[in-house]
Amino acid sequence: MMPDDVPIRDESIRLGQFLKLASLIDSGADAKAVIADGLVSVNGEVETRRGRQLRPGDIVSLAGRTARVAEG
């Protein structure tokens, strides 16, 4: 399944913010929980840092859904 492209305004975005922007979660509080539980992967590897900086081209996956960071 192809990831959805989600444009960002700046050159990078934090993982927690991107999950919400991409509608992979409902709230920032959800981001903390799913990341801490090891449910989020970035470019195929589990990521447990909510502040991880993402750049265009990075692919984020959660619960079978994927989103790619795109230039805004």
N, C-alpha and C positions, 0 to 999 in steps of 0.2 A: 504494500500500500504506500502510495506517495505521501510524503509529509506535506502539511499545509504550510505555505510561506507566510510568515508573520513579520511585517515590516517594523523596524524600530527607528526612532528618531535620531538617536545618537550613534556613535561608532560601536558602543557596547551596551550591554544591559545585564543586570544581575539575574541569576537563575530564578530566584523567588519572584521577581517582578515579571519575568518572561512567562512563567507558568500561568500567572493571572492574565497577562496580556493575550496569551494564546488560547485562553478559555479552557486550559487543561485542568484548572481548579477554580473554585468559587471565591476564595478569599486568601489573603496573605497568611492567615493562621493555618489554613490548609496546607500552604506551601511548606511551612516549617515542619509539619507532621509528616507529609509524604517524603520530603527530602531526608529527614532524620531516620525514617524507617527504611531507607535504601530503595525506594520505589521509583526513583527518577534516574534516568540515564542520559548522559550527554555524549554524543558520538559513539554510542554503543558501550560506554563504561558507566557503572554506577557512580553517581556524584552525591556526596553528602554535605557539601558546602553550599548553603543558601546564597552566599555572596559571590559564588563563582561567576566570573565575567564571561559572558557569551558574546560572540562576534558573528557577523553575517557568515552563513554557511554551516554554523553549528546546528546539529539536529538533537532535539530534546524529545525523549519518550517517557510516557507515563500511562500505565494501564492499557497498553495496546494502541495508544494514540500517539502520533508524532507531529511535531511542528519544527519547521526550519526557520532559523533567524535570517531575515532578509533585510537588505538595505531599504530604508524608508525613502 
